[in-house]
């Protein structure tokens, strides 16, 4: 069974202990709602605890494997792309998880991309609330909670 298969099973079973075994100590998690990555196994496991509570009807619907250049050091690494669907609040999310593996087959880098923008916004709000509730992030200052307005294109 590949690391990607073991990861899918751990997510399907909401098994944080199994995820702990799959991550490197210095794992980096690139979120669709935060520019800088979440870093280190304790933080990423905490984030997964929030994500597993936040998503409704999470399911993987496809996968691809190969190699890809990592963000961390630019080297090519064995990788897997897992396509998923899920709900957050009343929004349906389409997304991918991009996993990069180290030489031992553990996940060293994890990137999530989701669409549409309304779902990204709903996901960001729900995850931030979960991180704050779990003591993994400070509560935002009142000015930090204003909605972001993107410029219109002509």
C-alpha positions as CSV (number, residue, x, y, z in Angstrom):
1,X,0.0,0.0,0.0
2,X,1.4,3.4,-1.0
3,X,1.7,6.4,1.3
4,X,-1.0,8.1,-0.7
5,X,-3.3,5.1,-0.1
6,X,-2.5,5.1,3.6
7,X,-3.2,8.8,3.7
8,X,-6.6,8.4,2.0
9,X,-7.5,5.6,4.5
10,X,-6.4,7.8,7.5
11,X,-8.6,10.7,6.2
12,X,-11.5,8.4,5.5
13,X,-11.2,7.0,9.0
14,X,-10.5,10.4,10.6
15,X,-7.4,8.8,12.2
16,X,-5.0,11.4,13.4
17,X,-2.6,8.7,14.8
18,X,-2.2,7.2,11.3
19,X,-1.6,10.7,9.9
20,X,1.1,11.3,12.5
21,X,3.0,8.2,11.2
22,X,2.8,9.5,7.6
23,X,4.2,13.1,8.1
24,X,7.8,14.1,8.4
25,X,8.7,16.2,11.5
26,X,9.3,19.3,9.4
27,X,6.2,18.9,7.1
28,X,5.0,22.1,5.4
29,X,1.3,22.5,4.6
30,X,0.4,25.1,2.0
31,X,-3.2,26.3,2.5
32,X,-5.4,28.0,-0.1
33,X,-6.3,30.7,2.4
34,X,-2.9,31.6,3.9
35,X,0.3,32.7,2.1
36,X,2.9,31.3,4.4
37,X,2.8,27.5,5.1
38,X,1.8,25.8,8.3
39,X,5.1,24.2,9.5
40,X,5.9,21.2,11.7
41,X,4.1,18.0,12.5
42,X,2.3,19.3,15.7
43,X,0.8,22.3,13.9
44,X,-0.2,20.3,10.8
45,X,-1.8,17.5,12.9
46,X,-3.7,20.2,14.8
47,X,-4.8,21.7,11.4
48,X,-6.0,18.3,10.2
49,X,-8.0,17.8,13.4
50,X,-9.8,21.0,12.5
51,X,-10.2,20.1,8.9
52,X,-11.6,16.7,9.7
53,X,-14.3,18.4,11.8
54,X,-15.0,21.1,9.3
55,X,-15.6,19.2,6.1
56,X,-18.9,17.6,5.4
57,X,-19.2,14.6,3.2
58,X,-15.4,14.7,2.3
59,X,-14.5,12.1,-0.3
60,X,-11.6,11.5,-2.7
61,X,-12.7,11.1,-6.3
62,X,-9.5,10.5,-8.2
63,X,-5.7,10.4,-8.1
64,X,-2.6,10.9,-10.1
65,X,1.0,10.0,-9.3
66,X,4.4,11.0,-10.6
67,X,7.1,13.5,-9.6
68,X,6.9,17.3,-9.1
69,X,9.2,20.0,-7.9
70,X,8.7,20.9,-4.3
71,X,8.2,24.5,-2.9
72,X,10.6,23.9,-0.1
73,X,13.9,23.2,-1.9
74,X,12.9,22.9,-5.6
75,X,14.0,19.3,-5.9
76,X,11.9,16.8,-7.8
77,X,10.1,14.4,-5.4
78,X,7.7,11.5,-5.8
79,X,4.2,13.0,-5.6
80,X,0.5,12.3,-5.6
81,X,-2.4,14.4,-6.5
82,X,-5.7,13.5,-4.8
83,X,-8.9,15.0,-6.2
84,X,-11.7,15.6,-3.6
85,X,-15.2,16.9,-3.1
86,X,-16.5,18.2,0.2
87,X,-19.0,20.6,1.8
88,X,-18.3,23.5,4.1
89,X,-21.4,25.2,5.4
90,X,-23.7,25.4,2.4
91,X,-20.8,25.5,-0.1
92,X,-19.6,22.6,-2.3
93,X,-15.8,22.5,-2.7
94,X,-13.8,20.9,-5.5
95,X,-10.2,20.5,-4.7
96,X,-6.9,18.8,-4.9
97,X,-4.3,17.7,-2.3
98,X,-0.8,17.6,-3.7
99,X,1.5,15.4,-1.6
100,X,5.3,15.4,-1.9
101,X,7.2,12.4,-0.3
102,X,10.6,12.2,1.2
103,X,13.0,9.4,0.4
104,X,11.4,7.2,3.1
105,X,7.9,7.7,1.6
106,X,6.6,10.1,4.3
107,X,4.8,13.3,3.4
108,X,7.1,16.3,3.6
109,X,5.0,18.8,1.7
110,X,1.3,19.2,1.3
111,X,-0.5,21.7,-0.9
112,X,-4.3,22.2,-1.1
113,X,-6.0,24.0,-3.9
114,X,-9.8,24.5,-3.9
115,X,-12.5,26.2,-5.9
116,X,-14.8,28.2,-6.2
117,X,-13.8,31.4,-4.5
118,X,-16.9,31.4,-2.3
119,X,-16.0,28.0,-1.0
120,X,-12.4,29.2,-0.3
121,X,-13.8,32.0,1.8
122,X,-16.2,29.7,3.7
123,X,-13.4,27.2,4.3
124,X,-11.0,30.0,5.6
125,X,-13.5,31.3,8.1
126,X,-14.4,27.8,9.4
127,X,-10.8,26.7,9.7
128,X,-9.8,29.9,11.4
129,X,-12.6,29.5,13.9
130,X,-11.5,25.9,14.6
131,X,-7.8,26.9,15.0
132,X,-8.8,29.6,17.4
133,X,-11.1,27.3,19.4
134,X,-8.3,24.7,19.6
135,X,-5.7,27.3,20.8
136,X,-3.6,26.9,17.6
137,X,-4.1,30.5,16.4
138,X,-4.9,33.8,18.1
139,X,-8.4,35.3,17.6
140,X,-8.3,37.9,14.8
141,X,-8.5,41.6,15.7
142,X,-11.8,43.2,14.7
143,X,-10.2,44.9,11.7
144,X,-8.9,41.5,10.5
145,X,-12.3,40.1,10.0
146,X,-13.5,42.5,7.3
147,X,-14.4,40.7,4.1
148,X,-11.9,40.9,1.3
149,X,-13.2,42.6,-1.9
150,X,-11.4,41.7,-5.1
151,X,-11.3,44.2,-7.9
152,X,-13.8,43.6,-10.8
153,X,-12.4,42.8,-14.2
154,X,-13.8,44.9,-17.0
